Amino acid sequence: MKRHLLLFGLLIAGAVAAKPAPTTSALPLQPTAAQAEAAVTAAHILSRFHYKAEPLDAKLSAQIFDRYFDMLDADRLFFVQADIDRFAPQREKLGEAIDAEDLSVPFAIFNLYEQRVAERTAYAREQLKQGFDFSQDESYRYQREKLPWAKSTQELDEVWRLRVKNDWLRLKLAGKKDAEIRSILDKRYANYLERMRQLNSEDVFQTFMNAYATSIDPHTNYLGPRASENFDIAMRLSLEGIGAVLQRDDEYTAIREIVPGGPAALSGKLKVGDRIVGVGQGEAGPIADVIGWRLDDVVDLIRGPKDTTVRLEVLPADAGPDGKHVLIAITRKKVSIEEQAAKSSVIEIGDGDAAARRIGVISLPTFYEDFEARRRGDKDYKSATRDVARLLGELKRQNVDGVLVDLRNNGGGSLSEAIELTGLFVGKGPVVQVRSANGRVELGRNTHTDMVWDGPLAVLVNRNSASASEIFAAAIQDYGRGLILGEPTYGKGTVQNLVDLDQWAHNEKPTLGELKMTIQQFFRIDGGSTQLRGVTPDIRFPITADFDQNGEQTYDNALPWSAVAAANYTPTSDLKGILAPLRAKHEARIAADREWQAFAADLADARALRKETTISLNEQARRAERDEQERKRRERHPEYAALVPAAPSRADAAPPTRDSASAGAQASPAERGASTKPHGTDNRDPHQDDGLQADERSLRTELAQEKARKAEKDVVLDEAAHILADEVELIRGDTKLAAQVLPHPALGKPALDVD
């Protein structure tokens, strides 16, 4: 079955390994015959069937060459110009090499990269022996991706001296003593090199192939076999395993979360914080020692077909390093990943003498669909549309006055789900137009779902709402069906299709991976495009701190904006008459809302800090800056004055310090894109920088911060609910206005339901 997808921001790290074991050998990595075959097959498909098909010629080869170096060393911390020059004769010949099944150059570049990482980490660890003078007026430039490559090793030495000095100062400002700082940083740099040496040839190949794919357009990617499986899991929201979320905890693999109703939870034998030190297959298979392994390798061992047994050797959470190990056998089952499924809640809004209004909220993290189960005719296949329809029924039984669909940070998913889910609010009819590379425009029409909710509706979006989210929001806006609230969306207007390279090559076993390839561009039913421009809200307010640094326009090879003829459709409603009074009510309310004003001030500070590129290494200056940030924070948020545990705002606007803006070691190709975890320890204001990286904090602290974050008031969601409640108030007292704002008797069916 062809799977049309609109995807953004779905981060899938890792690739298949011959054996799931740590690889710490210093031997150079080499490509395999299967990788050479995958590269040739992918090149054949990309150069012929991509929406913006380009020959793999000298021009594209040069772009791949440059992008590959950028992906390996985005912050210019490891390579020097001489390294680039060393491979420059091959810069325009990568296409010829791929055709000849020769991947020696990208692997040679990576092996040199690993060597440079070893040199840099060794240099950094040497610097720790010397200490630093923080009375000097020095600064460190932490935004380095636009800088030229260092001209010499000596120039890079100076960059790293300042980098290590900044790492030290952050910990010093957090109250740590010199001996502890040396220990933390020495371990940090050693661990980085160790993680680098655990990368295997599939990691290198996937990085190189993504340099090729993203050189054509930003949303074309190569997925190795492991990444492909992870993608499928994310789309169907289920897997076969034990039902536990794992994370790396020093050299151990720790239980971060136990999925309710899963095998691990039902067994009652595992608990959060337990550390897995060994994994065995079946009732009597040998136990493999997994201490120090890559997390994805451990996950691969624990996953497996349902109704099979996996044995875990566990060091209990409350035991010391020399504690007694426990052997636990668990039978694998199908596990649902409900964290990413649609959820509903109800917010009650009561202002002054007005009657309380009940606003139903549907939070949708992604447009998921179990493609394979639907193809098989499974009547219970997992689907965002089916789940939202069920939730709407529950909200109707709870007598809600309006429905707010929260699409913040929803990066897309299934095209068919976007179309059918839109139908739950507009009925049957056109939703989106799709143009193929040959110029043919087809109409994406909902023919499956009837209108389930015909009452007041709003959609909340932010800069990270992309692709399928933009199709849904644009259709709701074009039909006049509901209010679009928040900030302009991402601006991704392209459609991707998954191409199985093994099917293409007629391979029986999955060894080549898949391409997520752009094949079409989508357009609104009014003829416009969301490409680059996104969807502009009816009532606009800022939400994300990285707005200017995020979005389709930040890519150097994004497709241009264009338009097609409008489709034949009839709007269900007309909201123009209520926008002005709703904006006025919104502006008046937030002007008097202390929590909103604090949020807005934090957001403004965060956006200003993101535009800066350097940070002072003078201790007195940094302390003064930190004290000023703390003063503003406590003034805006009195709840932080007692230094009680809390968490960053759920509204994407936690006020980062400039210290935290520069935090973190350079990510490896397999790690880049990992989410940032909350700052803070158990007994300090979490908005103060603690100088630590995410994997250096205790699991207990991480979980406490996560719990606090979930409990913290979401001021953006609350204000969006207020706006929708305002609409309810306006139309409840005016039948003529209600007739304009709510769907008319045709229930959104187009007058001319034709292509």
TACORSUL-V971748 format. One record per pair of residues at least 12 apart in sequence whose ideal C-beta (glycine too) atoms are under 7 Angstrom apart, sorted by sequence separation. I is the first residue (numbers start at 1). J is the second residue. If there is no record, write none. Layout:
i=I j=J
i=I j=J
//
This chain:
i=210 j=222
i=245 j=257
i=258 j=270
i=277 j=289
i=278 j=290
i=313 j=325
i=314 j=326
i=346 j=358
i=347 j=359
i=370 j=382
i=419 j=431
i=432 j=444
i=461 j=473
i=501 j=513
i=43 j=56
i=168 j=181
i=171 j=184
i=209 j=222
i=244 j=257
i=277 j=290
i=288 j=301
i=346 j=359
i=369 j=382
i=419 j=432
i=430 j=443
i=431 j=444
i=501 j=514
i=244 j=258
i=258 j=272
i=276 j=290
i=277 j=291
i=313 j=327
i=314 j=328
i=346 j=360
i=347 j=361
i=368 j=382
i=369 j=383
i=431 j=445
i=459 j=473
i=500 j=514
i=501 j=515
i=69 j=84
i=90 j=105
i=243 j=258
i=244 j=259
i=255 j=270
i=257 j=272
i=369 j=384
i=430 j=445
i=431 j=446
i=499 j=514
i=206 j=222
i=243 j=259
i=255 j=271
i=256 j=272
i=311 j=327
i=312 j=328
i=344 j=360
i=345 j=361
i=368 j=384
i=429 j=445
i=473 j=489
i=498 j=514
i=499 j=515
i=168 j=185
i=255 j=272
i=311 j=328
i=344 j=361
i=367 j=384
i=429 j=446
i=459 j=476
i=677 j=694
i=87 j=105
i=167 j=185
i=206 j=224
i=255 j=273
i=311 j=329
i=312 j=330
i=344 j=362
i=428 j=446
i=498 j=516
i=499 j=517
i=676 j=694
i=243 j=262
i=254 j=273
i=255 j=274
i=279 j=298
i=428 j=447
i=470 j=489
i=660 j=679
i=682 j=701
i=686 j=705
i=242 j=262
i=243 j=263
i=244 j=264
i=254 j=274
i=309 j=329
i=310 j=330
i=342 j=362
i=343 j=363
i=364 j=384
i=469 j=489
i=470 j=490
i=496 j=516
i=497 j=517
i=532 j=552
i=681 j=701
i=206 j=227
i=242 j=263
i=243 j=264
i=254 j=275
i=342 j=363
i=496 j=517
i=531 j=552
i=532 j=553
i=680 j=701
i=87 j=109
i=140 j=162
i=202 j=224
i=242 j=264
i=243 j=265
i=253 j=275
i=276 j=298
i=279 j=301
i=309 j=331
i=310 j=332
i=342 j=364
i=428 j=450
i=470 j=492
i=496 j=518
i=497 j=519
i=633 j=655
i=682 j=704
i=140 j=163
i=252 j=275
i=253 j=276
i=279 j=302
i=423 j=446
i=427 j=450
i=459 j=482
i=461 j=484
i=466 j=489
i=495 j=518
i=496 j=519
i=138 j=162
i=287 j=311
i=307 j=331
i=308 j=332
i=364 j=388
i=422 j=446
i=427 j=451
i=457 j=481
i=458 j=482
i=462 j=486
i=463 j=487
i=465 j=489
i=466 j=490
i=494 j=518
i=495 j=519
i=140 j=165
i=252 j=277
i=307 j=332
i=340 j=365
i=419 j=444
i=423 j=448
i=424 j=449
i=426 j=451
i=457 j=482
i=458 j=483
i=459 j=484
i=460 j=485
i=461 j=486
i=462 j=487
i=465 j=490
i=467 j=492
i=495 j=520
i=677 j=702
i=680 j=705
i=65 j=91
i=140 j=166
i=244 j=270
i=249 j=275
i=283 j=309
i=287 j=313
i=306 j=332
i=340 j=366
i=362 j=388
i=420 j=446
i=423 j=449
i=425 j=451
i=459 j=485
i=460 j=486
i=463 j=489
i=464 j=490
i=466 j=492
i=495 j=521
i=532 j=558
i=282 j=309
i=305 j=332
i=306 j=333
i=419 j=446
i=424 j=451
i=458 j=485
i=463 j=490
i=494 j=521
i=495 j=522
i=678 j=705
i=304 j=332
i=306 j=334
i=340 j=368
i=420 j=448
i=424 j=452
i=425 j=453
i=461 j=489
i=493 j=521
i=531 j=559
i=533 j=561
i=629 j=657
i=665 j=693
i=62 j=91
i=65 j=94
i=83 j=112
i=281 j=310
i=362 j=391
i=384 j=413
i=420 j=449
i=424 j=453
i=493 j=522
i=532 j=561
i=660 j=689
i=664 j=693
i=61 j=91
i=62 j=92
i=64 j=94
i=531 j=561
i=648 j=678
i=659 j=689
i=663 j=693
i=61 j=92
i=279 j=310
i=280 j=311
i=626 j=657
i=647 j=678
i=678 j=709
i=61 j=93
i=385 j=417
i=392 j=424
i=425 j=457
i=529 j=561
i=655 j=687
i=657 j=689
i=61 j=94
i=132 j=165
i=279 j=312
i=384 j=417
i=388 j=421
i=529 j=562
i=625 j=658
i=654 j=687
i=58 j=92
i=61 j=95
i=123 j=157
i=127 j=161
i=383 j=417
i=529 j=563
i=602 j=636
i=60 j=95
i=78 j=113
i=134 j=169
i=278 j=313
i=360 j=395
i=385 j=420
i=389 j=424
i=528 j=563
i=601 j=636
i=645 j=680
i=124 j=160
i=128 j=164
i=132 j=168
i=276 j=312
i=277 j=313
i=385 j=421
i=388 j=424
i=493 j=529
i=527 j=563
i=79 j=116
i=123 j=160
i=127 j=164
i=253 j=290
i=277 j=314
i=384 j=421
i=493 j=530
i=527 j=564
i=538 j=575
i=645 j=682
i=57 j=95
i=68 j=106
i=72 j=110
i=78 j=116
i=276 j=314
i=277 j=315
i=360 j=398
i=493 j=531
i=521 j=559
i=527 j=565
i=598 j=636
i=56 j=95
i=78 j=117
i=252 j=291
i=275 j=314
i=385 j=424
i=432 j=471
i=491 j=530
i=527 j=566
i=598 j=637
i=647 j=686
i=648 j=687
i=73 j=113
i=120 j=160
i=124 j=164
i=251 j=291
i=274 j=314
i=275 j=315
i=358 j=398
i=360 j=400
i=431 j=471
i=491 j=531
i=523 j=563
i=526 j=566
i=646 j=686
i=68 j=109
i=72 j=113
i=251 j=292
i=358 j=399
i=359 j=400
i=362 j=403
i=364 j=405
i=489 j=530
i=491 j=532
i=523 j=564
i=525 j=566
i=538 j=579
i=643 j=684
i=645 j=686
i=56 j=98
i=78 j=120
i=253 j=295
i=274 j=316
i=342 j=384
i=358 j=400
i=359 j=401
i=364 j=406
i=491 j=533
i=525 j=567
i=643 j=685
i=77 j=120
i=274 j=317
i=358 j=401
i=359 j=402
i=360 j=403
i=361 j=404
i=362 j=405
i=363 j=406
i=364 j=407
i=432 j=475
i=491 j=534
i=539 j=582
i=615 j=658
i=273 j=317
i=357 j=401
i=362 j=406
i=366 j=410
i=431 j=475
i=490 j=534
i=525 j=569
i=539 j=583
i=253 j=298
i=272 j=317
i=342 j=387
i=359 j=404
i=361 j=406
i=365 j=410
i=366 j=411
i=367 j=412
i=368 j=413
i=369 j=414
i=489 j=534
i=640 j=685
i=271 j=317
i=341 j=387
i=342 j=388
i=364 j=410
i=367 j=413
i=368 j=414
i=478 j=524
i=488 j=534
i=489 j=535
i=612 j=658
i=248 j=295
i=344 j=391
i=366 j=413
i=367 j=414
i=369 j=416
i=478 j=525
i=488 j=535
i=539 j=586
i=602 j=649
i=606 j=653
i=609 j=656
i=615 j=662
i=640 j=687
i=277 j=325
i=369 j=417
i=478 j=526
i=488 j=536
i=246 j=295
i=342 j=391
i=426 j=475
i=488 j=537
i=606 j=655
i=609 j=658
i=344 j=394
i=367 j=417
i=403 j=453
i=418 j=468
i=422 j=472
i=474 j=524
i=475 j=525
i=487 j=537
i=599 j=649
i=603 j=653
i=605 j=655
i=606 j=656
i=344 j=395
i=367 j=418
i=417 j=468
i=421 j=472
i=425 j=476
i=471 j=522
i=484 j=535
i=486 j=537
i=602 j=653
i=610 j=661
i=246 j=298
i=346 j=398
i=403 j=455
i=407 j=459
i=408 j=460
i=485 j=537
i=599 j=651
i=602 j=654
i=609 j=661
i=246 j=299
i=402 j=455
i=407 j=460
i=408 j=461
i=409 j=462
i=411 j=464
i=415 j=468
i=418 j=471
i=422 j=475
i=426 j=479
i=484 j=537
i=487 j=540
i=602 j=655
i=128 j=182
i=346 j=400
i=367 j=421
i=402 j=456
i=403 j=457
i=404 j=458
i=405 j=459
i=406 j=460
i=407 j=461
i=408 j=462
i=412 j=466
i=414 j=468
i=418 j=472
i=422 j=476
i=484 j=538
i=485 j=539
i=487 j=541
i=599 j=653
i=633 j=687
i=43 j=98
i=401 j=456
i=402 j=457
i=409 j=464
i=410 j=465
i=411 j=466
i=412 j=467
i=413 j=468
i=426 j=481
i=483 j=538
i=486 j=541
i=487 j=542
i=402 j=458
i=404 j=460
i=408 j=464
i=411 j=467
i=412 j=468
i=425 j=481
i=474 j=530
i=483 j=539
i=487 j=543
i=128 j=185
i=408 j=465
i=412 j=469
i=425 j=482
i=486 j=543
i=487 j=544
i=40 j=98
i=128 j=186
i=270 j=328
i=407 j=465
i=477 j=535
i=545 j=603
i=630 j=688
i=647 j=705
i=39 j=98
i=40 j=99
i=269 j=328
i=410 j=469
i=645 j=704
i=650 j=709
i=242 j=302
i=392 j=452
i=470 j=530
i=487 j=547
i=491 j=551
i=492 j=552
i=547 j=607
i=40 j=101
i=125 j=186
i=241 j=302
i=392 j=453
i=434 j=495
i=474 j=535
i=490 j=551
i=491 j=552
i=542 j=603
i=545 j=606
i=549 j=610
i=647 j=708
i=648 j=709
i=241 j=303
i=407 j=469
i=473 j=535
i=490 j=552
i=491 j=553
i=545 j=607
i=646 j=708
i=647 j=709
i=650 j=712
i=240 j=303
i=241 j=304
i=267 j=330
i=389 j=452
i=645 j=708
i=649 j=712
i=651 j=714
i=39 j=103
i=125 j=189
i=239 j=303
i=240 j=304
i=385 j=449
i=470 j=534
i=546 j=610
i=650 j=714
i=651 j=715
i=36 j=101
i=84 j=149
i=124 j=189
i=240 j=305
i=470 j=535
i=494 j=559
i=545 j=610
i=647 j=712
i=651 j=716
i=240 j=306
i=264 j=330
i=407 j=473
i=646 j=712
i=36 j=103
i=263 j=330
i=35 j=103
i=76 j=144
i=81 j=149
i=121 j=189
i=242 j=310
i=263 j=331
i=75 j=144
i=80 j=149
i=81 j=150
i=121 j=190
i=263 j=332
i=75 j=145
i=79 j=149
i=80 j=150
i=81 j=151
i=226 j=296
i=263 j=333
i=74 j=145
i=76 j=147
i=80 j=151
i=121 j=192
i=31 j=103
i=80 j=152
i=121 j=193
i=76 j=149
i=80 j=153
i=262 j=335
i=76 j=150
i=461 j=535
i=118 j=193
i=31 j=107
i=80 j=156
i=117 j=193
i=259 j=335
i=461 j=537
i=30 j=107
i=29 j=107
i=117 j=196
i=415 j=495
i=464 j=544
i=29 j=110
i=462 j=543
i=463 j=544
i=29 j=111
i=77 j=159
i=114 j=196
i=462 j=544
i=28 j=111
i=436 j=520
i=463 j=547
i=435 j=520
i=434 j=520
i=435 j=521
i=463 j=550
i=242 j=330
i=434 j=522
i=435 j=523
i=463 j=551
i=433 j=522
i=242 j=332
i=432 j=522
i=433 j=523
i=241 j=332
i=480 j=571
i=481 j=572
i=240 j=332
i=243 j=335
i=433 j=525
i=479 j=571
i=480 j=572
i=481 j=573
i=483 j=575
i=432 j=525
i=479 j=572
i=480 j=573
i=110 j=204
i=240 j=334
i=241 j=335
i=431 j=525
i=480 j=574
i=430 j=525
i=480 j=575
i=198 j=294
i=238 j=334
i=239 j=335
i=107 j=204
i=238 j=335
i=106 j=204
i=238 j=336
i=237 j=336
i=238 j=337
i=237 j=337
i=367 j=468
i=106 j=208
i=237 j=340
i=237 j=341
i=545 j=652
i=543 j=651
i=544 j=652
i=545 j=653
i=543 j=652
i=543 j=653
i=599 j=715
i=595 j=713
i=596 j=715
i=595 j=715
i=441 j=564
i=596 j=719
i=443 j=567
i=435 j=564
i=590 j=719
i=237 j=368
i=433 j=564
i=235 j=368
i=589 j=722
i=235 j=369
i=236 j=370
i=433 j=567
i=72 j=207
i=408 j=543
i=71 j=207
i=235 j=371
i=236 j=373
i=430 j=567
i=586 j=723
i=71 j=210
i=430 j=569
i=68 j=208
i=71 j=211
i=429 j=569
i=582 j=723
i=585 j=726
i=68 j=211
i=67 j=211
i=238 j=382
i=582 j=726
i=237 j=382
i=582 j=727
i=236 j=382
i=426 j=572
i=64 j=211
i=67 j=214
i=64 j=212
i=67 j=215
i=578 j=727
i=581 j=730
i=64 j=215
i=63 j=215
i=578 j=730
i=60 j=215
i=578 j=737
i=577 j=737
i=54 j=216
i=577 j=740
i=578 j=741
i=52 j=216
i=52 j=217
i=35 j=201
i=50 j=216
i=574 j=740
i=575 j=741
i=42 j=209
i=46 j=213
i=573 j=740
i=573 j=741
i=32 j=201
i=573 j=742
i=24 j=194
i=31 j=201
i=35 j=205
i=39 j=209
i=46 j=216
i=50 j=220
i=573 j=743
i=29 j=200
i=30 j=201
i=572 j=743
i=29 j=201
i=572 j=744
i=24 j=197
i=543 j=716
i=23 j=197
i=24 j=198
i=31 j=205
i=23 j=198
i=29 j=204
i=22 j=198
i=572 j=748
i=23 j=200
i=235 j=413
i=235 j=414
i=42 j=222
i=570 j=750
i=569 j=750
i=570 j=751
i=568 j=750
i=17 j=200
i=539 j=723
i=568 j=752
i=17 j=202
i=16 j=202
i=568 j=754
i=15 j=202
i=15 j=203
i=462 j=652
i=15 j=206
i=16 j=224
i=15 j=224
i=16 j=225
i=16 j=226
i=8 j=219
i=12 j=223
i=15 j=226
i=7 j=219
i=14 j=226
i=15 j=227
i=14 j=227
i=12 j=227
i=12 j=230
i=12 j=231
i=10 j=231
i=10 j=234
i=485 j=720
i=485 j=723
i=483 j=723
i=483 j=724
i=483 j=727
i=460 j=717
i=460 j=720
i=458 j=720
i=481 j=743
i=458 j=723
i=458 j=724
i=456 j=724
i=479 j=748
i=22 j=292
i=22 j=293
i=456 j=727
i=21 j=293
i=22 j=294
i=456 j=728
i=219 j=492
i=219 j=494
i=21 j=297
i=20 j=297
i=219 j=496
i=17 j=297
i=20 j=300
i=20 j=301
i=14 j=296
i=225 j=510
i=228 j=513
i=225 j=511
i=228 j=514
i=455 j=742
i=225 j=513
i=454 j=742
i=224 j=513
i=454 j=743
i=223 j=513
i=222 j=513
i=223 j=514
i=451 j=743
i=222 j=515
i=223 j=516
i=454 j=747
i=221 j=516
i=220 j=516
i=451 j=747
i=220 j=517
i=451 j=748
i=220 j=518
i=219 j=518
i=217 j=518
i=406 j=717
i=443 j=755
i=404 j=720
i=404 j=721
i=429 j=748
i=404 j=724
i=427 j=747
i=429 j=749
i=430 j=750
i=427 j=748
i=428 j=749
i=429 j=750
i=402 j=724
i=426 j=748
i=427 j=749
i=402 j=725
i=429 j=753
i=402 j=727
i=402 j=728
i=401 j=728
i=218 j=555
i=218 j=557
i=217 j=557
i=218 j=558
i=217 j=559
i=361 j=717
i=361 j=721
i=359 j=721
i=359 j=724
i=359 j=725
i=3 j=371
i=357 j=725
i=1 j=371
i=347 j=718
i=357 j=728
i=349 j=721
i=349 j=722
i=1 j=375
i=347 j=721
i=354 j=729
i=349 j=725
i=53 j=437
i=51 j=437
i=10 j=411
i=9 j=411
i=8 j=411
i=7 j=411
i=8 j=412
i=7 j=412
i=6 j=412
i=7 j=413
i=6 j=413
i=5 j=413
i=5 j=414
i=6 j=415
i=5 j=415
i=4 j=415
i=4 j=416
i=6 j=418
i=273 j=699
i=272 j=703
i=51 j=494
i=256 j=699
i=254 j=699
i=248 j=695
i=169 j=617
i=166 j=615
i=173 j=622
i=169 j=619
i=173 j=623
i=249 j=699
i=166 j=617
i=165 j=617
i=169 j=622
i=173 j=626
i=45 j=499
i=9 j=464
i=162 j=617
i=9 j=466
i=8 j=466
i=8 j=467
i=42 j=501
i=45 j=504
i=7 j=467
i=41 j=501
i=6 j=467
i=6 j=468
i=207 j=669
i=38 j=501
i=41 j=504
i=41 j=505
i=6 j=471
i=52 j=518
i=203 j=669
i=50 j=517
i=51 j=518
i=203 j=670
i=37 j=505
i=50 j=518
i=51 j=519
i=51 j=520
i=199 j=668
i=45 j=515
i=51 j=521
i=143 j=613
i=199 j=669
i=41 j=512
i=46 j=517
i=199 j=670
i=45 j=517
i=141 j=613
i=196 j=668
i=42 j=515
i=141 j=614
i=142 j=615
i=192 j=665
i=195 j=668
i=38 j=512
i=140 j=614
i=37 j=512
i=38 j=513
i=139 j=614
i=140 j=615
i=139 j=615
i=34 j=511
i=139 j=616
i=140 j=617
i=188 j=665
i=34 j=512
i=139 j=617
i=138 j=617
i=137 j=618
i=8 j=490
i=136 j=618
i=134 j=617
i=135 j=618
i=8 j=492
i=134 j=618
i=135 j=619
i=134 j=619
i=6 j=495
i=7 j=496
i=170 j=659
i=6 j=496
i=4 j=495
i=5 j=496
i=5 j=497
i=4 j=497
i=5 j=498
i=3 j=497
i=2 j=497
i=3 j=498
i=166 j=662
i=188 j=693
i=52 j=559
i=188 j=696
i=7 j=516
i=184 j=696
i=174 j=689
i=176 j=691
i=174 j=690
i=174 j=691
i=173 j=691
i=170 j=689
i=142 j=662
i=171 j=691
i=170 j=691
i=77 j=666
i=75 j=666
i=72 j=669
i=71 j=669
i=14 j=670
i=13 j=670
i=13 j=671
i=11 j=673
//
